[in-house]
Amino acid sequence: MNRNIIGKYVNLDTFVHKLDPRLKFLTNILFIILFFITDHLFTLCILIALIMIVYMITTRSIKSCFKKLKTPLYIALFLLIVNMLTIKGVVGAQGSLPYIPLPGEANIDGYVFHRGQTIINDIYWAPFGPNKIFQLTKFTVIRTISIFVRIYGVILTTTILTVSTKPVLLTKAINDILYPLKLFRIPTEIITMIISIALRFIPTLLEEAGRIMKAQSSRGVDFKNGGLKDKTKSFIVLIVPLFVSSFSKANDLSDAMTSRGYEPYAKRSHYRQLKPNWRDMIALLFIVGCTIMVIICQLDIIHLPNWWLLTFQRV
């Protein structure tokens, strides 16, 4: 069983699989928000550690959890180079400090005021000199790692949702969540169906792309080596058959839905009724606990250690 395909449901008997799909969908949105409003790297690391544990429980696979580090790692390396070119630091606390901003002023690259103390953006490495553009600074490292953790967290939470929820139940959950929009005469069933079909076709298209790559490789197309021109030709060889296959599958699906009498604006009844259970209450306590932890760290309700505060980096 391939557990690495994005968006594919894996039929396992786990605690997360038995949760209410509405709770999992809303939790997915909540954790994405938490990842991007958290200002401290250490808080992000706590969140990502909890999400990794939930992911391993859901998939029963430790290997796939670390395999998903690949994509955010590439993005982080690219952003590290960009940050090294754009963020300018100072030569540490021993150097001359020409200007220290007052609390409430806009943050600059050299200094940040956070909860009563000044965090200095020390230069760790400057191959062309401390006054040049290309620098590896404290803020560069913290910001890059923060973005890496955020992207990795979003990938894990989204994968947990799709891996542990059947497409039919996910459709029902989205429809229940969008139900208040019916008061404004918005066709929520049609929106839900579009989202469901889109989620359903993600793993199918990924598998189709894999088959096309193997078929083209057997014909002599090299997807790994070559220059930019060769890479472009290889990409065209892959993308054109994939588009043709996608349109063909969409046409077949449309014909199948029409032959079964699907009417978008017809009044619907529901066979499945979603009801919360004791597992949802336990999961809700876990979600509330994570949310309270982030709020406490953000609002400084309790005194955080200095080493925790020094990982501050708003992105």
C-alpha positions as CSV (number, residue, x, y, z in Angstrom):
1,M,0.0,0.0,0.0
2,N,1.4,3.4,-1.0
3,R,1.0,5.8,1.8
4,N,3.1,8.5,0.2
5,I,0.6,9.6,-2.4
6,I,-0.8,13.0,-1.5
7,G,-4.6,13.2,-1.1
8,K,-5.2,9.4,-1.1
9,Y,-7.3,7.8,1.6
10,V,-5.7,4.9,3.4
11,N,-8.1,2.4,4.9
12,L,-6.7,1.9,8.4
13,D,-8.3,1.4,11.8
14,T,-6.8,4.2,13.9
15,F,-8.0,6.7,16.4
16,V,-7.8,9.6,13.9
17,H,-9.8,7.6,11.2
18,K,-12.7,7.3,13.6
19,L,-13.0,11.1,14.3
20,D,-15.8,13.2,13.0
21,P,-14.7,14.5,9.5
22,R,-16.1,17.9,10.3
23,L,-13.8,18.2,13.3
24,K,-10.8,17.1,11.2
25,F,-11.6,19.6,8.5
26,L,-12.0,22.5,10.9
27,T,-8.9,21.4,12.8
28,N,-6.9,21.4,9.6
29,I,-7.8,25.0,8.9
30,L,-7.2,25.9,12.6
31,F,-3.7,24.4,12.7
32,I,-2.7,26.1,9.4
33,I,-3.7,29.4,11.0
34,L,-1.8,28.6,14.2
35,F,1.3,27.8,12.1
36,F,1.3,31.2,10.5
37,I,0.4,33.4,13.5
38,T,3.0,31.9,15.9
39,D,5.9,34.2,16.3
40,H,8.4,32.0,18.2
41,L,10.3,29.2,16.5
42,F,10.3,27.1,19.7
43,T,6.5,27.2,19.8
44,L,6.4,26.2,16.2
45,C,8.7,23.2,17.0
46,I,6.3,22.1,19.8
47,L,3.4,22.2,17.4
48,I,5.2,20.4,14.6
49,A,6.3,17.7,17.1
50,L,2.7,17.1,18.1
51,I,1.5,17.0,14.5
52,M,4.2,14.5,13.6
53,I,3.0,12.2,16.4
54,V,-0.6,12.5,15.1
55,Y,0.7,11.8,11.6
56,M,2.5,8.6,12.7
57,I,-0.6,7.4,14.6
58,T,-2.7,8.1,11.5
59,T,-0.5,6.4,8.9
60,R,1.4,4.0,11.1
61,S,4.5,5.0,9.2
62,I,7.5,6.8,10.5
63,K,9.4,6.7,7.2
64,S,6.7,8.6,5.2
65,C,6.7,11.3,7.9
66,F,10.4,12.1,7.2
67,K,10.0,11.7,3.5
68,K,7.7,14.7,3.4
69,L,10.6,16.8,4.6
70,K,12.0,16.9,1.0
71,T,9.8,19.5,-0.6
72,P,9.8,22.1,2.3
73,L,13.6,21.5,2.5
74,Y,14.1,22.6,-1.1
75,I,11.9,25.6,-0.5
76,A,13.8,26.5,2.7
77,L,17.2,26.3,0.9
78,F,16.0,28.7,-1.8
79,L,14.6,31.1,0.8
80,L,17.8,30.9,2.8
81,I,19.7,32.3,-0.2
82,V,17.1,35.0,-0.7
83,N,17.2,36.0,2.9
84,M,21.0,36.1,2.9
85,L,20.8,38.6,0.1
86,T,18.1,40.7,1.6
87,I,18.5,40.7,5.4
88,K,21.4,42.8,6.7
89,G,22.8,42.2,10.2
90,V,25.2,44.0,12.6
91,V,28.6,42.9,13.7
92,G,27.4,41.6,17.1
93,A,27.0,43.2,20.5
94,Q,30.7,44.2,20.6
95,G,30.5,46.4,17.5
96,S,29.4,50.0,17.4
97,L,25.6,50.5,17.5
98,P,24.8,53.5,15.4
99,Y,21.1,53.4,16.1
100,I,18.7,51.5,18.4
101,P,15.0,51.8,17.6
102,L,12.5,52.8,20.3
103,P,9.7,50.4,21.3
104,G,6.8,50.6,19.0
105,E,8.8,51.7,16.0
106,A,9.0,49.6,12.8
107,N,11.4,46.7,13.0
108,I,14.6,46.9,11.1
109,D,17.0,44.2,10.0
110,G,19.6,45.0,12.6
111,Y,17.4,45.1,15.8
112,V,14.0,43.9,17.0
113,F,12.3,45.0,20.2
114,H,10.3,42.1,21.7
115,R,8.8,42.1,25.2
116,G,11.1,44.6,26.7
117,Q,14.4,43.4,25.3
118,T,16.4,44.1,22.2
119,I,17.3,41.2,20.0
120,I,20.4,41.9,17.9
121,N,20.7,40.4,14.5
122,D,24.2,39.1,14.8
123,I,26.2,38.2,11.7
124,Y,27.3,34.5,11.7
125,W,29.0,34.4,8.3
126,A,29.9,37.1,5.8
127,P,32.2,35.8,3.1
128,F,32.5,39.2,1.3
129,G,32.8,41.3,4.5
130,P,30.3,42.5,7.2
131,N,29.1,45.5,5.2
132,K,28.3,43.5,2.0
133,I,24.9,42.2,1.0
134,F,25.5,38.5,1.2
135,Q,25.3,37.6,5.0
136,L,24.2,34.7,7.2
137,T,22.6,36.3,10.2
138,K,20.6,35.3,13.2
139,F,17.3,36.5,11.7
140,T,18.1,34.8,8.4
141,V,18.5,31.4,10.1
142,I,15.5,31.7,12.4
143,R,13.2,33.0,9.6
144,T,14.3,30.3,7.2
145,I,13.7,27.5,9.7
146,S,10.4,29.1,10.7
147,I,9.2,29.0,7.1
148,F,10.4,25.5,6.7
149,V,8.5,24.3,9.8
150,R,5.4,26.2,8.7
151,I,5.4,24.6,5.2
152,Y,6.1,21.1,6.7
153,G,3.3,21.6,9.2
154,V,0.8,22.5,6.5
155,I,1.8,19.4,4.4
156,L,1.4,17.1,7.4
157,T,-2.0,18.5,8.6
158,T,-3.4,18.4,5.1
159,T,-2.1,14.8,4.6
160,I,-3.6,13.7,7.9
161,L,-7.0,15.0,6.7
162,T,-7.0,13.3,3.3
163,V,-5.4,10.1,4.5
164,S,-7.8,9.5,7.4
165,T,-11.1,10.7,5.8
166,K,-13.0,9.0,3.0
167,P,-13.9,11.3,0.1
168,V,-17.6,10.7,0.7
169,L,-17.4,11.7,4.4
170,L,-15.2,14.7,3.5
171,T,-17.8,15.8,1.0
172,K,-20.5,15.5,3.7
173,A,-18.4,17.4,6.2
174,I,-17.7,20.3,3.9
175,N,-21.4,20.4,3.0
176,D,-22.4,20.5,6.7
177,I,-19.9,23.3,7.4
178,L,-21.1,25.4,4.4
179,Y,-24.8,24.8,5.3
180,P,-25.2,28.4,6.8
181,L,-24.5,29.8,3.3
182,K,-27.8,28.4,2.1
183,L,-29.4,31.3,3.9
184,F,-27.9,33.5,1.2
185,R,-29.1,31.2,-1.6
186,I,-25.6,29.9,-2.3
187,P,-25.6,26.4,-3.9
188,T,-23.4,24.7,-1.3
189,E,-24.0,21.2,-2.8
190,I,-22.5,22.2,-6.1
191,I,-19.5,23.8,-4.3
192,T,-19.1,20.7,-2.2
193,M,-19.2,18.4,-5.2
194,I,-16.5,20.5,-7.0
195,I,-14.2,20.3,-4.0
196,S,-14.8,16.6,-3.6
197,I,-14.1,15.9,-7.3
198,A,-10.9,18.0,-7.1
199,L,-9.6,16.2,-4.0
200,R,-10.5,12.8,-5.6
201,F,-8.5,13.5,-8.7
202,I,-5.3,14.6,-7.0
203,P,-4.0,11.1,-6.3
204,T,-5.4,9.8,-9.7
205,L,-3.4,12.5,-11.6
206,L,-0.3,11.9,-9.6
207,E,-0.5,8.2,-10.4
208,E,-1.2,9.0,-14.1
209,A,1.9,11.3,-14.1
210,G,4.0,8.5,-12.7
211,R,2.8,6.1,-15.4
212,I,3.4,8.6,-18.2
213,M,7.0,9.3,-16.9
214,K,7.8,5.6,-16.9
215,A,6.3,5.2,-20.4
216,Q,8.3,8.2,-21.8
217,S,11.5,7.1,-20.0
218,S,11.2,3.7,-21.8
219,R,11.0,5.6,-25.0
220,G,14.3,7.4,-24.3
221,V,13.1,10.6,-22.6
222,D,15.5,11.7,-19.8
223,F,13.7,13.5,-17.0
224,K,16.7,13.8,-14.7
225,N,19.7,15.0,-16.8
226,G,20.3,17.7,-19.3
227,G,20.2,21.5,-19.4
228,L,17.2,23.9,-19.2
229,K,16.3,23.3,-22.9
230,D,16.2,19.5,-22.4
231,K,14.3,19.9,-19.1
232,T,11.7,22.0,-20.9
233,K,11.2,19.4,-23.7
234,S,10.9,16.6,-21.1
235,F,8.3,18.7,-19.2
236,I,6.3,19.2,-22.4
237,V,6.4,15.5,-23.1
238,L,5.0,14.9,-19.7
239,I,2.4,17.7,-19.4
240,V,0.7,17.3,-22.8
241,P,-0.3,13.6,-22.3
242,L,-1.3,14.4,-18.7
243,F,-3.7,17.2,-19.9
244,V,-5.2,14.9,-22.5
245,S,-5.7,12.2,-19.9
246,S,-7.2,14.7,-17.5
247,F,-9.8,16.0,-20.0
248,S,-10.6,12.4,-21.0
249,K,-11.2,11.4,-17.4
250,A,-13.3,14.6,-16.8
251,N,-15.4,13.8,-19.8
252,D,-16.0,10.2,-18.7
253,L,-16.9,11.4,-15.2
254,S,-19.4,13.9,-16.7
255,D,-21.0,11.2,-18.8
256,A,-21.2,8.8,-15.8
257,M,-22.9,11.4,-13.6
258,T,-25.4,12.3,-16.3
259,S,-26.3,8.6,-17.0
260,R,-27.0,8.2,-13.3
261,G,-29.4,11.1,-13.3
262,Y,-27.3,13.7,-11.4
263,E,-29.1,17.0,-11.1
264,P,-27.0,19.8,-9.5
265,Y,-30.0,21.8,-8.3
266,A,-32.1,19.0,-7.0
267,K,-33.1,18.7,-3.4
268,R,-31.0,16.2,-1.6
269,S,-31.4,13.7,1.2
270,H,-28.5,12.2,3.2
271,Y,-27.9,8.6,3.9
272,R,-25.0,9.2,6.3
273,Q,-25.6,11.1,9.6
274,L,-22.5,12.4,11.3
275,K,-22.6,12.4,15.1
276,P,-19.9,13.3,17.6
277,N,-18.6,10.6,20.0
278,W,-16.1,10.3,22.9
279,R,-13.1,10.3,20.6
280,D,-14.1,13.7,19.3
281,M,-14.2,15.0,22.8
282,I,-10.6,13.8,23.5
283,A,-9.5,15.3,20.2
284,L,-11.2,18.5,21.0
285,L,-9.3,18.8,24.3
286,F,-6.1,18.2,22.4
287,I,-7.0,21.0,19.9
288,V,-8.0,23.4,22.6
289,G,-4.8,22.7,24.5
290,C,-2.6,23.5,21.4
291,T,-4.6,26.7,20.8
292,I,-4.3,27.8,24.4
293,M,-0.6,27.2,24.3
294,V,-0.2,29.4,21.2
295,I,-2.4,32.2,22.7
296,I,-0.3,32.1,25.9
297,C,2.9,32.4,24.0
298,Q,1.5,35.2,21.7
299,L,0.0,37.3,24.5
300,D,2.8,36.8,27.0
301,I,0.3,35.6,29.7
302,I,3.1,33.8,31.5
303,H,6.7,34.7,31.6
304,L,8.6,32.9,28.9
305,P,12.4,32.1,29.2
306,N,14.8,34.4,27.4
307,W,16.0,31.6,25.2
308,W,12.4,31.1,24.1
309,L,12.0,34.8,23.4
310,L,15.2,34.9,21.3
311,T,13.6,32.6,18.8
312,F,11.1,35.4,17.9
313,Q,10.7,35.9,14.2
314,R,7.5,37.2,12.6
315,V,7.1,36.1,9.0
